[in-house]
Amino acid sequence: MSAIPPICNFGWKAVDFRLPATDGRTYSFADIRGPKGTVVHLRVQKPTGAQQNLARMGVAQPNAEQIQAALIGGDVEIASGSSRQLAGMIVPRG
């Protein structure tokens, strides 16, 4: 068990998504949405596009905030100590 709890920002509005599952099906947010909330656990087994983009900027071991910025947009501090604004790779649909 981790001594440091993971970052979790409760109250965020989820963007619509479609993700393949281990059962061979593809699920959207509408498929799994719960009446009181929804928790989505993603297990990444290979580098994501976000991690690859960060690596190209010199961030070899990204932290949660850097990955979040690469995925949904925001400022990210890169290896040189400077900051870059990223557009994000996940965009809301609709």
DRENVO-143150 format. One line per field, with one value per atom (N, C-alpha, C): residue number from 1; residue in three letters; atom name; x, y, z. Coordinates in nm, 2 decimals, decimal comma, m for minus. Each point is the difference from the previous one (the first is absolute). Example, Ala and Ser with C-alpha at 12.3 -4.5 7.8 and 13.67 -1.06 7.14 Angstrom:
% residues 2
num = 1 1 1 2 2 2
residu = ala ala ala ser ser ser
atome = N CA C N CA C
east = 1,32 m0,09 0,09 m0,04 0,09 m0,08
north = m0,57 0,12 0,12 0,11 0,11 0,11
up = 0,78 0,00 0,00 m0,07 0,00 0,08
END
This chain:
% residues 94
num = 1 1 1 2 2 2 3 3 3 4 4 4 5 5 5 6 6 6 7 7 7 8 8 8 9 9 9 10 10 10 11 11 11 12 12 12 13 13 13 14 14 14 15 15 15 16 16 16 17 17 17 18 18 18 19 19 19 20 20 20 21 21 21 22 22 22 23 23 23 24 24 24 25 25 25 26 26 26 27 27 27 28 28 28 29 29 29 30 30 30 31 31 31 32 32 32 33 33 33 34 34 34 35 35 35 36 36 36 37 37 37 38 38 38 39 39 39 40 40 40 41 41 41 42 42 42 43 43 43 44 44 44 45 45 45 46 46 46 47 47 47 48 48 48 49 49 49 50 50 50 51 51 51 52 52 52 53 53 53 54 54 54 55 55 55 56 56 56 57 57 57 58 58 58 59 59 59 60 60 60 61 61 61 62 62 62 63 63 63 64 64 64 65 65 65 66 66 66 67 67 67 68 68 68 69 69 69 70 70 70 71 71 71 72 72 72 73 73 73 74 74 74 75 75 75 76 76 76 77 77 77 78 78 78 79 79 79 80 80 80 81 81 81 82 82 82 83 83 83 84 84 84 85 85 85 86 86 86 87 87 87 88 88 88 89 89 89 90 90 90 91 91 91 92 92 92 93 93 93 94 94 94
residu = met met met ser ser ser ala ala ala ile ile ile pro pro pro pro pro pro ile ile ile cys cys cys asn asn asn phe phe phe gly gly gly trp trp trp lys lys lys ala ala ala val val val asp asp asp phe phe phe arg arg arg leu leu leu pro pro pro ala ala ala thr thr thr asp asp asp gly gly gly arg arg arg thr thr thr tyr tyr tyr ser ser ser phe phe phe ala ala ala asp asp asp ile ile ile arg arg arg gly gly gly pro pro pro lys lys lys gly gly gly thr thr thr val val val val val val his his his leu leu leu arg arg arg val val val gln gln gln lys lys lys pro pro pro thr thr thr gly gly gly ala ala ala gln gln gln gln gln gln asn asn asn leu leu leu ala ala ala arg arg arg met met met gly gly gly val val val ala ala ala gln gln gln pro pro pro asn asn asn ala ala ala glu glu glu gln gln gln ile ile ile gln gln gln ala ala ala ala ala ala leu leu leu ile ile ile gly gly gly gly gly gly asp asp asp val val val glu glu glu ile ile ile ala ala ala ser ser ser gly gly gly ser ser ser ser ser ser arg arg arg gln gln gln leu leu leu ala ala ala gly gly gly met met met ile ile ile val val val pro pro pro arg arg arg gly gly gly
atome = N CA C N CA C N CA C N CA C N CA C N CA C N CA C N CA C N CA C N CA C N CA C N CA C N CA C N CA C N CA C N CA C N CA C N CA C N CA C N CA C N CA C N CA C N CA C N CA C N CA C N CA C N CA C N CA C N CA C N CA C N CA C N CA C N CA C N CA C N CA C N CA C N CA C N CA C N CA C N CA C N CA C N CA C N CA C N CA C N CA C N CA C N CA C N CA C N CA C N CA C N CA C N CA C N CA C N CA C N CA C N CA C N CA C N CA C N CA C N CA C N CA C N CA C N CA C N CA C N CA C N CA C N CA C N CA C N CA C N CA C N CA C N CA C N CA C N CA C N CA C N CA C N CA C N CA C N CA C N CA C N CA C N CA C N CA C N CA C N CA C N CA C N CA C N CA C N CA C N CA C N CA C N CA C N CA C N CA C
east = 0,08 m0,08 0,09 m0,04 0,07 0,00 0,11 0,00 m0,06 0,01 m0,06 m0,12 m0,11 m0,13 0,01 m0,06 0,00 m0,08 0,03 m0,07 m0,14 m0,10 m0,14 m0,08 m0,04 m0,07 m0,15 m0,07 m0,14 m0,08 m0,11 m0,08 0,02 0,10 0,03 m0,11 m0,04 m0,10 0,08 m0,04 0,07 m0,03 0,10 m0,02 m0,04 m0,08 m0,04 0,12 0,00 0,11 m0,05 0,09 m0,02 0,13 0,00 0,12 m0,02 0,10 m0,01 0,02 m0,07 0,01 0,07 0,03 0,07 m0,10 m0,13 m0,10 m0,03 0,08 m0,01 m0,10 m0,08 m0,10 0,06 m0,07 0,04 m0,11 0,04 m0,10 0,02 m0,12 0,00 m0,03 0,01 m0,04 m0,14 m0,09 m0,14 m0,03 0,08 m0,02 0,03 0,09 0,04 m0,04 m0,06 m0,03 m0,09 0,03 m0,08 m0,08 m0,11 m0,09 0,07 0,10 0,06 0,15 0,04 0,14 0,06 0,11 0,07 0,15 0,06 0,15 0,05 0,09 0,06 0,15 0,04 0,14 0,06 0,10 0,08 0,13 0,04 0,13 0,07 0,11 0,08 0,11 0,01 0,11 0,11 m0,02 0,11 m0,01 0,11 0,00 m0,12 m0,07 m0,11 0,06 m0,09 0,04 0,04 m0,07 0,03 0,14 0,03 0,14 0,10 m0,02 0,09 0,02 m0,11 0,01 0,09 m0,02 0,07 0,15 0,03 0,14 0,07 m0,07 0,06 0,03 m0,06 0,03 0,10 0,05 0,10 m0,05 m0,12 m0,06 m0,01 0,11 0,01 m0,08 m0,02 m0,08 m0,11 m0,11 m0,10 m0,08 m0,03 m0,09 m0,14 m0,09 m0,15 m0,05 0,05 m0,04 0,05 0,12 0,05 m0,08 m0,03 m0,08 m0,14 m0,06 m0,13 0,00 0,10 0,01 0,01 0,08 0,02 m0,13 m0,08 m0,13 m0,11 m0,02 m0,12 0,04 0,12 0,05 0,03 0,09 0,05 0,15 0,04 0,15 0,07 0,12 0,09 0,14 0,06 0,14 0,09 0,09 0,08 0,14 0,08 0,13 0,09 m0,01 0,09 m0,04 m0,12 m0,05 m0,10 m0,01 m0,10 m0,14 m0,10 m0,14 m0,05 m0,08 m0,07 m0,15 m0,07 m0,15 m0,03 m0,07 m0,03 m0,15 m0,04 m0,14 m0,07 0,07 m0,06 m0,03 m0,01 m0,03 m0,14 m0,07 m0,13 m0,09 m0,09 m0,09 m0,15 m0,08 m0,14 m0,07 m0,09 m0,07 m0,14 m0,06 m0,13 m0,01
north = m0,12 0,12 0,12 0,10 0,13 0,08 0,06 0,08 0,14 0,03 0,13 m0,02 0,05 m0,03 0,06 m0,06 0,05 0,13 0,08 0,12 m0,03 0,05 m0,02 0,13 0,06 0,12 m0,03 m0,02 m0,03 0,12 m0,03 0,11 0,04 m0,05 0,03 m0,06 0,08 m0,05 m0,09 m0,12 m0,09 0,04 m0,01 0,01 m0,13 0,01 m0,13 m0,07 m0,13 m0,08 m0,14 m0,06 m0,14 m0,07 m0,11 m0,07 m0,15 m0,07 m0,14 m0,07 m0,10 m0,07 m0,14 m0,06 m0,13 m0,11 0,03 m0,10 0,01 0,08 0,01 0,11 0,05 0,10 0,14 0,10 0,14 0,07 0,07 0,06 0,16 0,06 0,15 0,04 0,13 0,05 m0,03 0,02 m0,02 m0,15 m0,09 m0,14 m0,03 0,07 m0,03 0,10 0,11 0,11 m0,05 0,04 m0,04 0,12 m0,02 0,10 0,09 m0,05 0,08 0,04 m0,05 0,03 m0,12 0,02 m0,11 0,01 m0,11 m0,01 m0,08 0,05 m0,07 m0,03 m0,12 m0,04 m0,04 0,07 m0,04 m0,05 m0,12 m0,05 0,00 0,08 0,02 m0,10 m0,08 m0,10 0,03 0,10 0,05 0,15 0,07 0,15 0,05 0,09 0,07 0,11 0,05 0,11 0,12 0,02 0,11 m0,02 m0,12 m0,02 0,02 m0,05 0,02 0,15 0,08 0,14 0,07 m0,04 0,06 m0,04 m0,13 m0,04 0,08 0,03 0,09 0,14 0,04 0,13 m0,01 m0,13 m0,02 m0,04 m0,04 m0,04 m0,16 m0,06 m0,15 m0,07 0,06 m0,06 0,09 0,01 0,10 m0,03 0,10 m0,01 0,01 m0,02 m0,01 0,14 0,11 0,13 0,02 m0,05 0,01 m0,08 m0,13 m0,08 0,05 0,06 0,06 0,11 0,09 0,11 m0,05 m0,10 m0,06 m0,06 m0,05 m0,07 0,10 0,09 0,09 0,15 0,03 0,14 0,07 0,09 0,08 0,02 0,07 0,04 m0,12 m0,03 m0,10 0,05 m0,03 0,04 m0,11 0,04 m0,09 m0,01 m0,09 m0,03 0,13 0,09 0,12 0,09 m0,02 0,08 0,10 0,01 0,10 m0,07 0,07 m0,05 0,01 m0,10 0,01 m0,03 0,07 m0,02 m0,11 m0,11 m0,11 0,00 m0,03 0,00 m0,12 m0,11 m0,13 m0,09 m0,13 m0,10 m0,05 0,02 m0,04 0,12 0,00 0,11 m0,04 0,08 m0,03 m0,02 m0,09 m0,02 0,07 0,03 0,05 0,14
up = 0,00 0,00 0,00 m0,08 m0,01 0,13 0,04 0,11 m0,03 m0,13 m0,05 m0,08 0,04 m0,08 m0,14 m0,09 m0,14 m0,01 m0,10 m0,02 m0,06 0,06 m0,04 0,02 m0,11 0,01 m0,02 0,12 m0,01 m0,05 m0,06 m0,05 m0,14 m0,07 m0,14 m0,08 m0,10 m0,10 m0,10 m0,02 m0,09 m0,15 m0,08 m0,14 m0,06 m0,11 m0,06 m0,05 0,01 m0,05 m0,05 m0,07 m0,04 0,02 0,08 0,03 m0,02 m0,06 m0,01 0,14 0,03 0,13 m0,02 0,11 m0,01 m0,04 0,00 m0,04 m0,16 m0,07 m0,14 m0,04 0,09 m0,04 0,01 m0,05 0,01 0,08 0,10 0,09 m0,01 0,01 0,00 0,15 0,02 0,14 0,02 m0,10 0,02 0,04 m0,05 0,04 0,14 0,07 0,13 0,11 m0,04 0,09 0,11 0,12 0,12 0,05 0,07 0,05 0,10 0,08 0,10 m0,03 m0,12 m0,04 m0,06 m0,06 m0,08 0,02 0,03 0,01 m0,11 m0,08 m0,11 0,04 0,00 0,03 m0,13 m0,04 m0,12 0,04 m0,06 0,02 m0,13 0,00 m0,12 0,00 m0,10 0,00 m0,09 m0,08 m0,09 0,00 m0,04 0,00 m0,08 0,05 m0,07 m0,09 m0,09 m0,08 0,09 0,11 0,09 0,05 0,05 0,05 m0,11 m0,12 m0,11 m0,03 0,00 m0,02 0,11 0,12 0,11 m0,01 m0,04 m0,02 m0,11 m0,10 m0,11 0,05 0,11 0,06 0,11 0,02 0,10 0,14 0,01 0,13 m0,01 0,05 m0,01 0,11 0,11 0,11 0,04 m0,08 0,03 0,13 0,07 0,12 m0,04 0,09 m0,03 m0,06 0,05 m0,05 m0,15 m0,03 m0,14 m0,09 0,04 m0,09 m0,02 0,11 m0,01 m0,10 0,01 m0,09 m0,15 m0,02 m0,13 m0,05 0,08 m0,04 m0,02 0,10 m0,01 m0,02 m0,01 m0,02 0,13 m0,01 0,11 0,00 0,10 0,00 0,06 m0,06 0,05 0,01 0,11 0,01 m0,06 m0,09 m0,07 0,06 m0,06 0,06 0,02 m0,09 0,00 0,12 0,06 0,11 m0,05 m0,13 m0,06 0,00 m0,04 0,00 m0,14 m0,04 m0,13 0,01 m0,08 0,00 m0,10 0,05 m0,09 m0,03 m0,12 m0,04 0,05 0,02 0,05 m0,12 0,03 m0,10 0,01 0,11 0,01 m0,01 m0,09 m0,02 0,01 0,06 0,01 m0,13 m0,01 m0,13 0,02 m0,12 0,01 m0,02
END
